[in-house]
Amino acid sequence: MALVWDPANRTLIVRLRETQAAAQRLGLQLLALEVRETADLKGAFENAVKEGAGALILTAPIASIHRNLIRELIAQYRLPVIHDAKEWMENGGLMAYGASNSDLFRRAATYVDKILKGARPGDLPIEQPTKFELVINLKTAKALGLTIPPSLLQRADQVIE
């Protein structure tokens, strides 16, 4: 498994550490690929394939900025890609698993309502996401020659056919 990340992004440093720990618990080897600019993306895909990665994890900021290039690289290198936002799936990702953005926005609206009614933002509790979504892109799976197990398809919140 390979993870594309930008060391300049503090959030991604935390995500890298968490992903490394999870991979170690599962007995998987994680290849961390630094991508600081657009020109680094092709090299990241090349290194992932060269090192034998079976899949690539893309992080939100990198993927959302370079969607067209990533779509081309997925097709060129035939590497399954997982992302944390279902909105990215139209760009050729195989799977997305992450917090539901629609649920996060709905919950944010309740915070705005409380603040407009006089609550101090500093007094409001910090909340973690509670709803997560799994989206599987069968078009991409077919293009990559992959078969998704029925048990995983049954667990998916959305399947793109």
TORVOVEX-427686 format. One line per field, with one value per residue (C-alpha): residue in one letter; x, y, z. Coordinates in nm, 4 decimals. Example, Ala and Ser with C-alpha at 12.3 -4.5 7.8 and 13.67 -1.06 7.14 Angstrom:
2
type: (A|S)
u: (1.2300|1.3670)
v: (-0.4500|-0.1060)
w: (0.7800|0.7140)
END
This chain:
161
type: (M|A|L|V|W|D|P|A|N|R|T|L|I|V|R|L|R|E|T|Q|A|A|A|Q|R|L|G|L|Q|L|L|A|L|E|V|R|E|T|A|D|L|K|G|A|F|E|N|A|V|K|E|G|A|G|A|L|I|L|T|A|P|I|A|S|I|H|R|N|L|I|R|E|L|I|A|Q|Y|R|L|P|V|I|H|D|A|K|E|W|M|E|N|G|G|L|M|A|Y|G|A|S|N|S|D|L|F|R|R|A|A|T|Y|V|D|K|I|L|K|G|A|R|P|G|D|L|P|I|E|Q|P|T|K|F|E|L|V|I|N|L|K|T|A|K|A|L|G|L|T|I|P|P|S|L|L|Q|R|A|D|Q|V|I|E)
u: (0.0000|0.1278|0.0174|0.0631|0.1138|0.2544|0.4906|0.4125|0.0545|0.0449|-0.2863|-0.1348|0.1615|-0.0840|-0.2742|0.0524|0.1405|-0.2080|-0.2013|0.1445|0.0247|-0.2865|-0.0829|0.1599|-0.1284|-0.2610|0.0806|0.0956|0.3893|0.3122|0.5157|0.4973|0.5350|0.5992|0.4238|0.4922|0.3917|0.2163|0.5359|0.5798|0.2529|0.3706|0.6819|0.4662|0.2610|0.5796|0.7386|0.4235|0.4184|0.7959|0.7838|0.4953|0.2181|-0.1174|-0.3089|-0.2605|-0.4204|-0.4663|-0.5148|-0.7834|-0.5846|-0.3598|-0.6382|-0.8814|-0.6302|-0.5028|-0.8132|-0.7583|-0.3930|-0.4737|-0.7474|-0.4871|-0.2297|-0.4810|-0.5549|-0.1876|-0.0520|-0.3667|-0.3298|-0.6374|-0.6845|-0.8755|-0.9729|-1.1514|-1.4178|-1.6921|-1.7048|-1.3733|-1.5074|-1.6085|-1.2366|-1.1540|-1.1069|-1.1842|-1.3139|-1.3820|-1.4230|-1.4568|-1.6800|-2.0046|-1.9623|-2.3386|-2.3671|-2.0747|-2.2340|-2.5705|-2.4016|-2.2083|-2.5402|-2.6483|-2.3314|-2.4039|-2.7580|-2.6285|-2.3766|-2.6410|-2.8557|-2.5761|-2.3583|-1.9871|-1.7932|-1.5295|-1.7959|-1.9214|-1.7798|-1.5557|-1.7270|-1.5896|-1.7664|-2.0287|-2.1400|-1.8975|-1.9606|-1.8131|-1.8465|-1.7240|-1.6740|-1.7450|-1.6601|-1.3070|-1.2895|-1.3868|-1.1340|-0.8605|-0.9684|-1.0653|-1.3527|-1.5052|-1.6282|-2.0086|-1.9709|-1.7941|-2.0490|-2.3270|-2.1593|-2.1206|-2.3408|-2.3178|-2.2028|-2.1225|-2.1981)
v: (0.0000|0.3465|0.6803|1.0065|1.2956|1.6479|1.6974|2.0707|1.9910|1.9306|1.7447|1.4996|1.4363|1.3168|1.1129|0.9518|0.8461|0.7049|0.5181|0.3769|0.2513|0.0925|-0.0716|-0.2132|-0.3587|-0.5252|-0.6568|-0.4370|-0.2377|0.1283|0.3213|0.6968|0.9031|1.2746|1.5011|1.8710|1.9894|1.8735|1.7448|1.4972|1.3125|1.1089|1.0043|0.8969|0.6669|0.5333|0.4633|0.2955|0.0582|0.0026|-0.0826|-0.3243|-0.1316|-0.2953|0.0286|0.3988|0.6192|0.9795|1.2634|1.5255|1.8430|1.6754|1.4863|1.7741|2.0085|1.7657|1.5627|1.5424|1.4458|1.1815|1.0360|1.0022|0.8470|0.5921|0.4858|0.4833|0.2920|0.0848|0.1376|0.1184|0.4403|0.4968|0.8399|0.9797|1.1783|1.0258|1.3417|1.2336|0.9067|1.0559|1.1001|0.7317|0.6350|0.2742|0.3375|0.6193|0.5835|0.8809|1.1087|1.2035|1.5622|1.6171|1.5060|1.7302|2.0322|1.9578|1.9350|2.2560|2.4310|2.3440|2.5108|2.8229|2.8247|2.8025|3.0821|3.3071|3.2435|3.3710|3.0713|3.1419|2.9318|2.8475|2.6937|2.4539|2.1008|1.9695|1.6807|1.3933|1.2684|1.0063|0.9076|0.7497|0.6418|0.3695|0.4258|0.1730|0.2520|-0.0663|0.1090|0.1617|-0.1916|-0.3322|-0.1105|-0.2349|-0.5984|-0.6227|-0.8124|-0.6578|-0.9219|-0.9273|-0.8906|-0.5568|-0.4403|-0.5145|-0.2914|0.0000|0.3050|0.3704|0.1633|0.3419|0.1143)
w: (0.0000|-0.0851|0.0596|-0.1282|0.1111|0.1360|0.4332|0.4337|0.5404|0.9187|0.8989|0.6545|0.8840|1.1493|0.8888|0.7738|1.1288|1.1876|0.8560|0.9299|1.2685|1.1153|0.8394|1.0944|1.3021|0.9862|0.8862|0.5766|0.4506|0.3828|0.1278|0.1980|-0.1202|-0.0799|-0.3282|-0.2881|-0.6352|-0.9505|-1.1103|-0.8207|-0.8874|-1.1860|-0.9948|-0.7003|-0.9237|-1.0879|-0.7478|-0.6169|-0.9139|-0.9041|-0.5311|-0.5864|-0.4119|-0.4672|-0.4160|-0.3547|-0.0898|-0.2015|0.0425|-0.0131|-0.0887|-0.3441|-0.5145|-0.5367|-0.6965|-0.9631|-1.0517|-1.4277|-1.3976|-1.1377|-1.3608|-1.6386|-1.4031|-1.2725|-1.6292|-1.7294|-1.4285|-1.3627|-0.9895|-0.7637|-0.5682|-0.2464|-0.1224|0.1798|-0.0085|-0.2214|-0.4312|-0.5819|-0.7181|-1.0532|-1.1211|-1.1398|-0.7779|-0.6906|-0.3394|-0.1013|0.2710|0.4973|0.6947|0.5239|0.4067|0.3900|0.7543|0.8554|0.6862|0.8500|1.1890|1.1236|1.0630|1.4178|1.5465|1.3420|1.4827|1.8405|1.7816|1.6238|1.9305|2.1559|2.2367|2.2582|2.0033|2.2650|2.4875|2.2226|2.2321|1.9583|1.7852|1.5827|1.2698|1.3449|0.9964|0.7503|0.3922|0.1740|-0.1998|-0.4572|-0.8242|-1.0224|-1.3513|-1.2246|-1.0836|-1.4232|-1.6042|-1.3678|-1.4002|-1.0334|-0.8779|-0.5679|-0.3205|-0.2814|0.0960|0.0469|-0.2114|0.0384|0.2964|0.0568|0.1017|-0.2723|-0.5691|-0.8950|-1.1904)
END
